[in-house]
Amino acid sequence: MTVIDPRPLTGEPLSLDLLNTRWMSEGERQDLLVDTEGLAIWLAANGLDGDFAADEATLRHTRTAREALKALVDRPGDAEAAARVDAVLEHGRIRAVLTTAGPGERAEFTDPAWGPAWTAARDHLDLLRTAPDRIRTCAHEACILHFLDTSRNGTRRWHSMATCGNRAKASRHYARTKET
């Protein structure tokens, strides 16, 4: 039985996709990571389900990473927020390996339950290295989703023009027509 991912935005880089396990729907905050079933959906959506178990320990560590990443996105450059992400990163490392295909890398974890959390935190480091100014929170006041702005000029404001962008434009239009 295939379970459908209920989130309105998927496919973002792993660290932002982890942040997007919380979203708003009809004015109510939703959270995919309330239980191991939601964790299983998130792991599967990111191709991690074959590597990691959707158990209570993994859920707890993944939530820890989500909170650390949220603090860092909300307060870029904040030392306390960076320390929280570093605390997650303490649970893993990259090991250089030589394979038949040539040089490679393999992630190793202090405990496999930290794998998804560490992987998401490590992904965020890559975003900070390559495009820190493109990590965005949707500009709509009722939206809490995050995205990587891949637009050519880097001016994307909403996670989706079809939803939040249209709502913002409709609100402005309504305000203008109400004034006249």
Disulfide bonds with the S-S distance in Angstrom:
none
